[in-house]
């Protein structure tokens, strides 16, 4: 999925999210934990982008993907 391409490492969690999105079995909430700077927010935003994408892969080309950088993702709650 294109929304996860910029993330280095985290292969296990990325493959989990890709499979969940592909099969439509996404949980109502996820808890990402780890040290500061470990990529939690980057993963959370990539998941949100993939879920909101018209093609469900964070293509960067559809209307939803193009409007994401301008929005603050009001549909998602990021707790730090």
mmCIF file as gemmi writes it, N, C-alpha and C atoms, coordinates in Angstrom:
data_model
loop_
_atom_site.group_PDB
_atom_site.id
_atom_site.type_symbol
_atom_site.label_atom_id
_atom_site.label_alt_id
_atom_site.label_comp_id
_atom_site.label_asym_id
_atom_site.label_entity_id
_atom_site.label_seq_id
_atom_site.pdbx_PDB_ins_code
_atom_site.Cartn_x
_atom_site.Cartn_y
_atom_site.Cartn_z
_atom_site.occupancy
_atom_site.B_iso_or_equiv
_atom_site.pdbx_formal_charge
_atom_site.auth_seq_id
_atom_site.auth_asym_id
_atom_site.pdbx_PDB_model_num
ATOM 1 N N . UNK Axp A 1 ? 0.842 -1.191 0 1 0 ? 1 A 1
ATOM 2 C CA . UNK Axp A 1 ? 0 0 0 1 0 ? 1 A 1
ATOM 3 C C . UNK Axp A 1 ? 0.873 1.236 0 1 0 ? 1 A 1
ATOM 4 N N . UNK Axp A 2 ? 0.507 2.171 -0.794 1 0 ? 2 A 1
ATOM 5 C CA . UNK Axp A 2 ? 1.335 3.351 -0.989 1 0 ? 2 A 1
ATOM 6 C C . UNK Axp A 2 ? 1.465 4.205 0.259 1 0 ? 2 A 1
ATOM 7 N N . UNK Axp A 3 ? 0.444 4.231 1.108 1 0 ? 3 A 1
ATOM 8 C CA . UNK Axp A 3 ? 0.516 5.081 2.293 1 0 ? 3 A 1
ATOM 9 C C . UNK Axp A 3 ? 1.567 4.593 3.293 1 0 ? 3 A 1
ATOM 10 N N . UNK Axp A 4 ? 1.98 3.332 3.19 1 0 ? 4 A 1
ATOM 11 C CA . UNK Axp A 4 ? 2.968 2.778 4.104 1 0 ? 4 A 1
ATOM 12 C C . UNK Axp A 4 ? 4.38 2.756 3.521 1 0 ? 4 A 1
ATOM 13 N N . UNK Axp A 5 ? 4.558 3.186 2.274 1 0 ? 5 A 1
ATOM 14 C CA . UNK Axp A 5 ? 5.854 3.093 1.606 1 0 ? 5 A 1
ATOM 15 C C . UNK Axp A 5 ? 6.957 3.894 2.288 1 0 ? 5 A 1
ATOM 16 N N . UNK Axp A 6 ? 6.629 5.017 2.895 1 0 ? 6 A 1
ATOM 17 C CA . UNK Axp A 6 ? 7.645 5.881 3.498 1 0 ? 6 A 1
ATOM 18 C C . UNK Axp A 6 ? 8.091 5.394 4.881 1 0 ? 6 A 1
ATOM 19 N N . UNK Axp A 7 ? 7.438 4.392 5.412 1 0 ? 7 A 1
ATOM 20 C CA . UNK Axp A 7 ? 7.755 3.912 6.761 1 0 ? 7 A 1
ATOM 21 C C . UNK Axp A 7 ? 8.833 2.841 6.682 1 0 ? 7 A 1
ATOM 22 N N . UNK Axp A 8 ? 9.912 3.055 7.413 1 0 ? 8 A 1
ATOM 23 C CA . UNK Axp A 8 ? 11.026 2.117 7.445 1 0 ? 8 A 1
ATOM 24 C C . UNK Axp A 8 ? 10.869 1.232 8.672 1 0 ? 8 A 1
ATOM 25 N N . UNK Axp A 9 ? 11.026 -0.063 8.475 1 0 ? 9 A 1
ATOM 26 C CA . UNK Axp A 9 ? 10.861 -0.997 9.589 1 0 ? 9 A 1
ATOM 27 C C . UNK Axp A 9 ? 9.396 -1.256 9.875 1 0 ? 9 A 1
ATOM 28 N N . UNK Axp A 10 ? 9.092 -1.712 11.052 1 0 ? 10 A 1
ATOM 29 C CA . UNK Axp A 10 ? 7.715 -1.97 11.487 1 0 ? 10 A 1
ATOM 30 C C . UNK Axp A 10 ? 6.972 -2.917 10.551 1 0 ? 10 A 1
ATOM 31 N N . UNK Axp A 11 ? 7.67 -3.86 9.958 1 0 ? 11 A 1
ATOM 32 C CA . UNK Axp A 11 ? 7.078 -4.753 8.954 1 0 ? 11 A 1
ATOM 33 C C . UNK Axp A 11 ? 5.874 -5.531 9.482 1 0 ? 11 A 1
ATOM 34 N N . UNK Axp A 12 ? 5.969 -6.014 10.723 1 0 ? 12 A 1
ATOM 35 C CA . UNK Axp A 12 ? 4.892 -6.829 11.283 1 0 ? 12 A 1
ATOM 36 C C . UNK Axp A 12 ? 3.6 -6.029 11.441 1 0 ? 12 A 1
ATOM 37 N N . UNK Axp A 13 ? 3.7 -4.844 12.012 1 0 ? 13 A 1
ATOM 38 C CA . UNK Axp A 13 ? 2.505 -4.027 12.241 1 0 ? 13 A 1
ATOM 39 C C . UNK Axp A 13 ? 1.941 -3.507 10.917 1 0 ? 13 A 1
ATOM 40 N N . UNK Axp A 14 ? 2.822 -3.158 9.978 1 0 ? 14 A 1
ATOM 41 C CA . UNK Axp A 14 ? 2.365 -2.68 8.672 1 0 ? 14 A 1
ATOM 42 C C . UNK Axp A 14 ? 1.63 -3.787 7.927 1 0 ? 14 A 1
ATOM 43 N N . UNK Axp A 15 ? 2.172 -5.005 7.97 1 0 ? 15 A 1
ATOM 44 C CA . UNK Axp A 15 ? 1.488 -6.104 7.28 1 0 ? 15 A 1
ATOM 45 C C . UNK Axp A 15 ? 0.138 -6.395 7.93 1 0 ? 15 A 1
ATOM 46 N N . UNK Axp A 16 ? 0.04 -6.229 9.26 1 0 ? 16 A 1
ATOM 47 C CA . UNK Axp A 16 ? -1.241 -6.413 9.946 1 0 ? 16 A 1
ATOM 48 C C . UNK Axp A 16 ? -2.263 -5.387 9.442 1 0 ? 16 A 1
ATOM 49 N N . UNK Axp A 17 ? -1.87 -4.119 9.395 1 0 ? 17 A 1
ATOM 50 C CA . UNK Axp A 17 ? -2.788 -3.079 8.937 1 0 ? 17 A 1
ATOM 51 C C . UNK Axp A 17 ? -3.16 -3.268 7.47 1 0 ? 17 A 1
ATOM 52 N N . UNK Axp A 18 ? -2.204 -3.624 6.629 1 0 ? 18 A 1
ATOM 53 C CA . UNK Axp A 18 ? -2.503 -3.852 5.215 1 0 ? 18 A 1
ATOM 54 C C . UNK Axp A 18 ? -3.521 -4.974 5.04 1 0 ? 18 A 1
ATOM 55 N N . UNK Axp A 19 ? -3.349 -6.061 5.77 1 0 ? 19 A 1
ATOM 56 C CA . UNK Axp A 19 ? -4.278 -7.192 5.68 1 0 ? 19 A 1
ATOM 57 C C . UNK Axp A 19 ? -5.666 -6.806 6.214 1 0 ? 19 A 1
ATOM 58 N N . UNK Axp A 20 ? -5.701 -6.078 7.322 1 0 ? 20 A 1
ATOM 59 C CA . UNK Axp A 20 ? -6.98 -5.65 7.9 1 0 ? 20 A 1
ATOM 60 C C . UNK Axp A 20 ? -7.75 -4.752 6.932 1 0 ? 20 A 1
ATOM 61 N N . UNK Axp A 21 ? -7.044 -3.83 6.298 1 0 ? 21 A 1
ATOM 62 C CA . UNK Axp A 21 ? -7.69 -2.918 5.349 1 0 ? 21 A 1
ATOM 63 C C . UNK Axp A 21 ? -8.138 -3.672 4.108 1 0 ? 21 A 1
ATOM 64 N N . UNK Axp A 22 ? -7.279 -4.56 3.61 1 0 ? 22 A 1
ATOM 65 C CA . UNK Axp A 22 ? -7.598 -5.316 2.404 1 0 ? 22 A 1
ATOM 66 C C . UNK Axp A 22 ? -8.82 -6.209 2.603 1 0 ? 22 A 1
ATOM 67 N N . UNK Axp A 23 ? -8.941 -6.839 3.776 1 0 ? 23 A 1
ATOM 68 C CA . UNK Axp A 23 ? -10.056 -7.748 4.034 1 0 ? 23 A 1
ATOM 69 C C . UNK Axp A 23 ? -11.276 -7.051 4.631 1 0 ? 23 A 1
ATOM 70 N N . UNK Axp A 24 ? -11.13 -5.771 4.992 1 0 ? 24 A 1
ATOM 71 C CA . UNK Axp A 24 ? -12.244 -5.035 5.584 1 0 ? 24 A 1
ATOM 72 C C . UNK Axp A 24 ? -12.486 -5.382 7.045 1 0 ? 24 A 1
ATOM 73 N N . UNK Axp A 25 ? -11.489 -5.956 7.694 1 0 ? 25 A 1
ATOM 74 C CA . UNK Axp A 25 ? -11.628 -6.348 9.102 1 0 ? 25 A 1
ATOM 75 C C . UNK Axp A 25 ? -10.796 -5.425 9.992 1 0 ? 25 A 1
ATOM 76 N N . UNK Axp A 26 ? -11.13 -4.147 9.941 1 0 ? 26 A 1
ATOM 77 C CA . UNK Axp A 26 ? -10.42 -3.14 10.715 1 0 ? 26 A 1
ATOM 78 C C . UNK Axp A 26 ? -11.112 -2.973 12.055 1 0 ? 26 A 1
ATOM 79 N N . UNK Axp A 27 ? -10.341 -2.994 13.113 1 0 ? 27 A 1
ATOM 80 C CA . UNK Axp A 27 ? -10.876 -2.83 14.46 1 0 ? 27 A 1
ATOM 81 C C . UNK Axp A 27 ? -11.375 -1.4 14.658 1 0 ? 27 A 1
ATOM 82 N N . UNK Axp A 28 ? -12.2 -1.203 15.674 1 0 ? 28 A 1
ATOM 83 C CA . UNK Axp A 28 ? -12.72 0.136 15.953 1 0 ? 28 A 1
ATOM 84 C C . UNK Axp A 28 ? -11.66 1.033 16.573 1 0 ? 28 A 1
ATOM 85 N N . UNK Axp A 29 ? -10.587 0.465 17.11 1 0 ? 29 A 1
ATOM 86 C CA . UNK Axp A 29 ? -9.518 1.261 17.723 1 0 ? 29 A 1
ATOM 87 C C . UNK Axp A 29 ? -8.226 0.451 17.765 1 0 ? 29 A 1
ATOM 88 N N . UNK Axp A 30 ? -7.121 1.17 17.727 1 0 ? 30 A 1
ATOM 89 C CA . UNK Axp A 30 ? -5.805 0.55 17.862 1 0 ? 30 A 1
ATOM 90 C C . UNK Axp A 30 ? -4.991 1.371 18.844 1 0 ? 30 A 1
ATOM 91 N N . UNK Axp A 31 ? -4.165 0.707 19.623 1 0 ? 31 A 1
ATOM 92 C CA . UNK Axp A 31 ? -3.275 1.372 20.567 1 0 ? 31 A 1
ATOM 93 C C . UNK Axp A 31 ? -1.852 1.115 20.1 1 0 ? 31 A 1
ATOM 94 N N . UNK Axp A 32 ? -1.167 2.182 19.729 1 0 ? 32 A 1
ATOM 95 C CA . UNK Axp A 32 ? 0.227 2.08 19.321 1 0 ? 32 A 1
ATOM 96 C C . UNK Axp A 32 ? 1.075 2.629 20.458 1 0 ? 32 A 1
ATOM 97 N N . UNK Axp A 33 ? 1.991 1.839 20.944 1 0 ? 33 A 1
ATOM 98 C CA . UNK Axp A 33 ? 2.83 2.296 22.053 1 0 ? 33 A 1
ATOM 99 C C . UNK Axp A 33 ? 4.296 2.159 21.678 1 0 ? 33 A 1
ATOM 100 N N . UNK Axp A 34 ? 5.126 2.938 22.329 1 0 ? 34 A 1
ATOM 101 C CA . UNK Axp A 34 ? 6.556 2.9 22.076 1 0 ? 34 A 1
ATOM 102 C C . UNK Axp A 34 ? 7.195 4.199 22.502 1 0 ? 34 A 1
ATOM 103 N N . UNK Axp A 35 ? 8.492 4.236 22.37 1 0 ? 35 A 1
ATOM 104 C CA . UNK Axp A 35 ? 9.245 5.418 22.782 1 0 ? 35 A 1
ATOM 105 C C . UNK Axp A 35 ? 9.018 6.567 21.814 1 0 ? 35 A 1
ATOM 106 N N . UNK Axp A 36 ? 9.317 7.774 22.277 1 0 ? 36 A 1
ATOM 107 C CA . UNK Axp A 36 ? 9.21 8.958 21.432 1 0 ? 36 A 1
ATOM 108 C C . UNK Axp A 36 ? 10.071 8.777 20.194 1 0 ? 36 A 1
ATOM 109 N N . UNK Axp A 37 ? 9.525 9.147 19.055 1 0 ? 37 A 1
ATOM 110 C CA . UNK Axp A 37 ? 10.271 9.077 17.81 1 0 ? 37 A 1
ATOM 111 C C . UNK Axp A 37 ? 10.306 7.703 17.171 1 0 ? 37 A 1
ATOM 112 N N . UNK Axp A 38 ? 9.494 6.772 17.682 1 0 ? 38 A 1
ATOM 113 C CA . UNK Axp A 38 ? 9.527 5.407 17.143 1 0 ? 38 A 1
ATOM 114 C C . UNK Axp A 38 ? 8.612 5.205 15.936 1 0 ? 38 A 1
ATOM 115 N N . UNK Axp A 39 ? 7.83 6.224 15.566 1 0 ? 39 A 1
ATOM 116 C CA . UNK Axp A 39 ? 7.002 6.143 14.363 1 0 ? 39 A 1
ATOM 117 C C . UNK Axp A 39 ? 5.53 5.881 14.595 1 0 ? 39 A 1
ATOM 118 N N . UNK Axp A 40 ? 5.071 6.015 15.827 1 0 ? 40 A 1
ATOM 119 C CA . UNK Axp A 40 ? 3.66 5.752 16.143 1 0 ? 40 A 1
ATOM 120 C C . UNK Axp A 40 ? 2.721 6.666 15.358 1 0 ? 40 A 1
ATOM 121 N N . UNK Axp A 41 ? 3.008 7.965 15.375 1 0 ? 41 A 1
ATOM 122 C CA . UNK Axp A 41 ? 2.143 8.932 14.691 1 0 ? 41 A 1
ATOM 123 C C . UNK Axp A 41 ? 2.205 8.741 13.185 1 0 ? 41 A 1
ATOM 124 N N . UNK Axp A 42 ? 3.373 8.418 12.655 1 0 ? 42 A 1
ATOM 125 C CA . UNK Axp A 42 ? 3.509 8.191 11.219 1 0 ? 42 A 1
ATOM 126 C C . UNK Axp A 42 ? 2.669 6.994 10.787 1 0 ? 42 A 1
ATOM 127 N N . UNK Axp A 43 ? 2.685 5.93 11.567 1 0 ? 43 A 1
ATOM 128 C CA . UNK Axp A 43 ? 1.883 4.741 11.261 1 0 ? 43 A 1
ATOM 129 C C . UNK Axp A 43 ? 0.394 5.071 11.369 1 0 ? 43 A 1
ATOM 130 N N . UNK Axp A 44 ? 0.013 5.79 12.425 1 0 ? 44 A 1
ATOM 131 C CA . UNK Axp A 44 ? -1.394 6.145 12.616 1 0 ? 44 A 1
ATOM 132 C C . UNK Axp A 44 ? -1.917 6.98 11.445 1 0 ? 44 A 1
ATOM 133 N N . UNK Axp A 45 ? -1.129 7.926 10.985 1 0 ? 45 A 1
ATOM 134 C CA . UNK Axp A 45 ? -1.559 8.763 9.861 1 0 ? 45 A 1
ATOM 135 C C . UNK Axp A 45 ? -1.608 7.966 8.56 1 0 ? 45 A 1
ATOM 136 N N . UNK Axp A 46 ? -0.683 7.029 8.386 1 0 ? 46 A 1
ATOM 137 C CA . UNK Axp A 46 ? -0.695 6.189 7.188 1 0 ? 46 A 1
ATOM 138 C C . UNK Axp A 46 ? -1.937 5.299 7.164 1 0 ? 46 A 1
ATOM 139 N N . UNK Axp A 47 ? -2.322 4.767 8.321 1 0 ? 47 A 1
ATOM 140 C CA . UNK Axp A 47 ? -3.528 3.945 8.406 1 0 ? 47 A 1
ATOM 141 C C . UNK Axp A 47 ? -4.754 4.796 8.094 1 0 ? 47 A 1
ATOM 142 N N . UNK Axp A 48 ? -4.829 5.99 8.677 1 0 ? 48 A 1
ATOM 143 C CA . UNK Axp A 48 ? -5.963 6.88 8.417 1 0 ? 48 A 1
ATOM 144 C C . UNK Axp A 48 ? -6.045 7.226 6.934 1 0 ? 48 A 1
ATOM 145 N N . UNK Axp A 49 ? -4.907 7.503 6.33 1 0 ? 49 A 1
ATOM 146 C CA . UNK Axp A 49 ? -4.881 7.837 4.903 1 0 ? 49 A 1
ATOM 147 C C . UNK Axp A 49 ? -5.369 6.667 4.057 1 0 ? 49 A 1
ATOM 148 N N . UNK Axp A 50 ? -4.918 5.463 4.376 1 0 ? 50 A 1
ATOM 149 C CA . UNK Axp A 50 ? -5.35 4.281 3.615 1 0 ? 50 A 1
ATOM 150 C C . UNK Axp A 50 ? -6.846 4.035 3.775 1 0 ? 50 A 1
ATOM 151 N N . UNK Axp A 51 ? -7.367 4.238 4.977 1 0 ? 51 A 1
ATOM 152 C CA . UNK Axp A 51 ? -8.791 4.008 5.214 1 0 ? 51 A 1
ATOM 153 C C . UNK Axp A 51 ? -9.665 5.037 4.509 1 0 ? 51 A 1
ATOM 154 N N . UNK Axp A 52 ? -9.203 6.264 4.416 1 0 ? 52 A 1
ATOM 155 C CA . UNK Axp A 52 ? -9.993 7.321 3.79 1 0 ? 52 A 1
ATOM 156 C C . UNK Axp A 52 ? -9.857 7.338 2.273 1 0 ? 52 A 1
ATOM 157 N N . UNK Axp A 53 ? -8.821 6.712 1.749 1 0 ? 53 A 1
ATOM 158 C CA . UNK Axp A 53 ? -8.557 6.677 0.309 1 0 ? 53 A 1
ATOM 159 C C . UNK Axp A 53 ? -9.685 5.958 -0.432 1 0 ? 53 A 1
ATOM 160 N N . UNK Axp A 54 ? -10.033 6.467 -1.589 1 0 ? 54 A 1
ATOM 161 C CA . UNK Axp A 54 ? -11.076 5.847 -2.407 1 0 ? 54 A 1
ATOM 162 C C . UNK Axp A 54 ? -10.669 4.452 -2.876 1 0 ? 54 A 1
ATOM 163 N N . UNK Axp A 55 ? -9.368 4.22 -3.017 1 0 ? 55 A 1
ATOM 164 C CA . UNK Axp A 55 ? -8.86 2.925 -3.468 1 0 ? 55 A 1
ATOM 165 C C . UNK Axp A 55 ? -8.351 2.065 -2.309 1 0 ? 55 A 1
ATOM 166 N N . UNK Axp A 56 ? -8.447 2.57 -1.095 1 0 ? 56 A 1
ATOM 167 C CA . UNK Axp A 56 ? -8.022 1.874 0.134 1 0 ? 56 A 1
ATOM 168 C C . UNK Axp A 56 ? -6.541 1.518 0.145 1 0 ? 56 A 1
ATOM 169 N N . UNK Axp A 57 ? -5.713 2.364 -0.504 1 0 ? 57 A 1
ATOM 170 C CA . UNK Axp A 57 ? -4.276 2.105 -0.454 1 0 ? 57 A 1
ATOM 171 C C . UNK Axp A 57 ? -3.445 3.371 -0.269 1 0 ? 57 A 1
ATOM 172 N N . UNK Axp A 58 ? -4.084 4.502 -0.036 1 0 ? 58 A 1
ATOM 173 C CA . UNK Axp A 58 ? -3.342 5.74 0.127 1 0 ? 58 A 1
ATOM 174 C C . UNK Axp A 58 ? -2.648 6.148 -1.154 1 0 ? 58 A 1
ATOM 175 N N . UNK Axp A 59 ? -3.365 6.103 -2.253 1 0 ? 59 A 1
ATOM 176 C CA . UNK Axp A 59 ? -2.796 6.291 -3.597 1 0 ? 59 A 1
ATOM 177 C C . UNK Axp A 59 ? -2.158 7.659 -3.807 1 0 ? 59 A 1
ATOM 178 N N . UNK Axp A 60 ? -2.673 8.669 -3.128 1 0 ? 60 A 1
ATOM 179 C CA . UNK Axp A 60 ? -2.158 10.012 -3.325 1 0 ? 60 A 1
ATOM 180 C C . UNK Axp A 60 ? -2.732 10.702 -4.549 1 0 ? 60 A 1
ATOM 181 N N . UNK Axp A 61 ? -3.572 10.02 -5.302 1 0 ? 61 A 1
ATOM 182 C CA . UNK Axp A 61 ? -4.117 10.552 -6.541 1 0 ? 61 A 1
ATOM 183 C C . UNK Axp A 61 ? -5.607 10.881 -6.479 1 0 ? 61 A 1
ATOM 184 N N . UNK Axp A 62 ? -6.359 10.164 -5.641 1 0 ? 62 A 1
ATOM 185 C CA . UNK Axp A 62 ? -7.815 10.375 -5.583 1 0 ? 62 A 1
ATOM 186 C C . UNK Axp A 62 ? -8.134 11.677 -4.831 1 0 ? 62 A 1
ATOM 187 N N . UNK Axp A 63 ? -9.374 12.099 -4.911 1 0 ? 63 A 1
ATOM 188 C CA . UNK Axp A 63 ? -9.796 13.351 -4.269 1 0 ? 63 A 1
ATOM 189 C C . UNK Axp A 63 ? -9.588 13.308 -2.758 1 0 ? 63 A 1
ATOM 190 N N . UNK Axp A 64 ? -9.859 12.169 -2.143 1 0 ? 64 A 1
ATOM 191 C CA . UNK Axp A 64 ? -9.694 12.049 -0.691 1 0 ? 64 A 1
ATOM 192 C C . UNK Axp A 64 ? -8.231 12.22 -0.295 1 0 ? 64 A 1
ATOM 193 N N . UNK Axp A 65 ? -7.33 11.572 -1.022 1 0 ? 65 A 1
ATOM 194 C CA . UNK Axp A 65 ? -5.899 11.672 -0.711 1 0 ? 65 A 1
ATOM 195 C C . UNK Axp A 65 ? -5.367 13.084 -0.942 1 0 ? 65 A 1
ATOM 196 N N . UNK Axp A 66 ? -5.815 13.714 -2.003 1 0 ? 66 A 1
ATOM 197 C CA . UNK Axp A 66 ? -5.343 15.061 -2.305 1 0 ? 66 A 1
ATOM 198 C C . UNK Axp A 66 ? -5.823 16.071 -1.275 1 0 ? 66 A 1
ATOM 199 N N . UNK Axp A 67 ? -6.972 15.819 -0.65 1 0 ? 67 A 1
ATOM 200 C CA . UNK Axp A 67 ? -7.488 16.767 0.332 1 0 ? 67 A 1
ATOM 201 C C . UNK Axp A 67 ? -6.945 16.51 1.738 1 0 ? 67 A 1
ATOM 202 N N . UNK Axp A 68 ? -6.341 15.359 1.974 1 0 ? 68 A 1
ATOM 203 C CA . UNK Axp A 68 ? -5.856 15.032 3.315 1 0 ? 68 A 1
ATOM 204 C C . UNK Axp A 68 ? -4.816 15.994 3.869 1 0 ? 68 A 1
ATOM 205 N N . UNK Axp A 69 ? -3.807 16.418 3.121 1 0 ? 69 A 1
ATOM 206 C CA . UNK Axp A 69 ? -2.825 17.326 3.715 1 0 ? 69 A 1
ATOM 207 C C . UNK Axp A 69 ? -3.437 18.64 4.187 1 0 ? 69 A 1
ATOM 208 N N . UNK Axp A 70 ? -4.57 19.036 3.617 1 0 ? 70 A 1
ATOM 209 C CA . UNK Axp A 70 ? -5.215 20.285 3.993 1 0 ? 70 A 1
ATOM 210 C C . UNK Axp A 70 ? -6.13 20.109 5.195 1 0 ? 70 A 1
ATOM 211 N N . UNK Axp A 71 ? -6.501 18.872 5.509 1 0 ? 71 A 1
ATOM 212 C CA . UNK Axp A 71 ? -7.399 18.606 6.623 1 0 ? 71 A 1
ATOM 213 C C . UNK Axp A 71 ? -6.599 18.225 7.861 1 0 ? 71 A 1
ATOM 214 N N . UNK Axp A 72 ? -7.253 18.281 8.986 1 0 ? 72 A 1
ATOM 215 C CA . UNK Axp A 72 ? -6.607 17.899 10.232 1 0 ? 72 A 1
ATOM 216 C C . UNK Axp A 72 ? -7.075 16.528 10.7 1 0 ? 72 A 1
ATOM 217 N N . UNK Axp A 73 ? -7.653 15.732 9.811 1 0 ? 73 A 1
ATOM 218 C CA . UNK Axp A 73 ? -8.159 14.395 10.128 1 0 ? 73 A 1
ATOM 219 C C . UNK Axp A 73 ? -9.09 14.43 11.34 1 0 ? 73 A 1
ATOM 220 N N . UNK Axp A 74 ? -10.152 15.227 11.215 1 0 ? 74 A 1
ATOM 221 C CA . UNK Axp A 74 ? -11.114 15.365 12.302 1 0 ? 74 A 1
ATOM 222 C C . UNK Axp A 74 ? -11.811 14.044 12.635 1 0 ? 74 A 1
ATOM 223 N N . UNK Axp A 75 ? -11.801 13.124 11.689 1 0 ? 75 A 1
ATOM 224 C CA . UNK Axp A 75 ? -12.458 11.84 11.906 1 0 ? 75 A 1
ATOM 225 C C . UNK Axp A 75 ? -11.62 10.92 12.771 1 0 ? 75 A 1
ATOM 226 N N . UNK Axp A 76 ? -10.388 11.281 13.026 1 0 ? 76 A 1
ATOM 227 C CA . UNK Axp A 76 ? -9.471 10.405 13.768 1 0 ? 76 A 1
ATOM 228 C C . UNK Axp A 76 ? -9.041 11.069 15.065 1 0 ? 76 A 1
ATOM 229 N N . UNK Axp A 77 ? -8.92 10.286 16.101 1 0 ? 77 A 1
ATOM 230 C CA . UNK Axp A 77 ? -8.464 10.799 17.391 1 0 ? 77 A 1
ATOM 231 C C . UNK Axp A 77 ? -7.044 10.303 17.632 1 0 ? 77 A 1
ATOM 232 N N . UNK Axp A 78 ? -6.11 11.207 17.685 1 0 ? 78 A 1
ATOM 233 C CA . UNK Axp A 78 ? -4.726 10.871 17.988 1 0 ? 78 A 1
ATOM 234 C C . UNK Axp A 78 ? -4.433 11.387 19.397 1 0 ? 78 A 1
ATOM 235 N N . UNK Axp A 79 ? -4.233 10.478 20.318 1 0 ? 79 A 1
ATOM 236 C CA . UNK Axp A 79 ? -3.931 10.84 21.702 1 0 ? 79 A 1
ATOM 237 C C . UNK Axp A 79 ? -2.447 10.614 21.963 1 0 ? 79 A 1
ATOM 238 N N . UNK Axp A 80 ? -1.815 11.633 22.464 1 0 ? 80 A 1
ATOM 239 C CA . UNK Axp A 80 ? -0.384 11.518 22.743 1 0 ? 80 A 1
ATOM 240 C C . UNK Axp A 80 ? -0.161 11.515 24.239 1 0 ? 80 A 1
